[in-house]
Amino acid sequence: MDKQLDYDHVTNMLSQYDVIADGAEIQGTLCGLLCGGMPVSDRKWLDVLKDTMNEGAGFPVELENLLTGVFNALCQQLVEAEFTLNLMLPDDKAPINDRGLGLINWVQGFMFGFGLYQQNLMQCSDDVKEALEDFADISRMEEPMTEDEESERALTEVVEYVKISALLCFNELGASLLGDQQDKPSVH
């Protein structure tokens, strides 16, 4: 993975410019926007981040370029056939509670971004509704985790579940990133 797009680098850059978010929340928000149906050609995502995480102020060029890199990398991951979604979280050497908090921030960002584009959950499949309910539960997790193998395994499972669920939402509701004008055949 590009060092420029790892959690620590993005988070440090955000805090350097007094942006009130970490890399996980930024990527989660972008992912939520795309999974909720925002067309990739829609540049409103930058305004969403400015309004919600930078008190409406513009970003310095260096930071805007970094965020554009995060957005482009995410788009690429979502359309690749391998279904690889790399969540921007603290790395595996970070304390487990930092990683857990990163996951919570990611999920909260996702739900926020998703909600901006997808208000009508009635049209969503039961799988998507269930995933969003689970995300709501994950976003409220407060229990500190102990540094042991069981907690590591549990966190790894939740991270994998979040990845799969985000991809499920994208596959169902995301606008086609390969060409916004393509019509997807409906499956009944």
C-alpha positions, 0 to 999 in steps of 0.5 A: 500500500502507498505509504502516503495513504496509510492511516498514520500519514493521513491522520498526522497530516489532518492534525497538522492542519487542525482537521477534526478527524482521523484517516479512518473517519475520512476514508469511512465517510468517503466509502459511505458516500460511494456505497450510498450511491454518490457518483464517482464524478460527483466532486461534492465529497470534498465539500462534505469533508470541508463542511463536517471536518474543517468547519466549512473552510477549504483545505490547503492544496497539500491536504486536498491532494492527499484526500483526493489520493485517498478518494481515488484509491478507494474508488479503485478498490471498490471496482476491482474484481478481487473485492479488496477493501483496505480499511484505513486503520491503525496498523497491527502494531498499534495497541488494540484499543487504538485499532478498535477506536479506529474501526469505530471512527471508520464505521461512524464515518461510513454511516454518516456518508451513507446517510447523506446519499441513501435516505430511503432504506425501504428499498434496500435489501435485508442484507444491507439493512442488517449490515447497517444495524450491525454498523450502528452497534459497532459504532457504539462499542465502548468496552475497552478490549484486553490485549489478548488473542481472543480480542485480537481474533474478535477485532479481526473478525469485525474488521473483515465483516465491516469490509464485506458489508461495505462491499455489499452496500456498494454492490447493491447501491453504489453508482457504477464507477466504471461509467456513471451513465451505464445502466445496471441490469436489475436482478429479480 
